[in-house]
Amino acid sequence: MLTKWIVATYKVIVEVALWAFMIIGGLVGAVMGDVVDHGFLGFLIGAAAGFLGMAVFLGSALLLHEIHKHVKAIETPLIGSGLLLHEIHEHVKAIDTHLRSNEG
C-alpha cells in the first residue's frame, strides 16, 4: 500500500518539477529576451529550453513509471487467473513462437 503511494507521489513530484522548470525557464528567457527587446520570444525559447533540460533529467523517471504501470496491467490478470509460473512460461513461449513464425 505504501509503495503505491510512493510511486504515485513521485510521479506527481516529477510532473510538478517539469512544469515549474518550464515556467522558470520561460521567465528567465523573458528577462534575457527583454534585454534585446524580444521578451515574448525569449519566454518561448526559455520555456522550451527548460522543458527539454528537465525532460533529459527526469524523462527516465517518467519512462520507469510507464513501464511499471504496464507491468502491473499485465501482472494483475495473470495473478487472478491462478496460473502457475511454468504455465505462464509455456504461454509466453507459445506466443513468442507464433510471433516469430509470422515475421517471415
Buried (B, 14 or more C-beta within 10 A) or exposed (E): EEEEEEBEEBBEEBEEBBEEBBBBBBBBBBEBBEEEEBBEEBBBBBBBBBBEEBBEEBEEEBEEBEEEEEEEEEEEEEEEEEBEEEEEEEEEEEEEEEEEEEEE
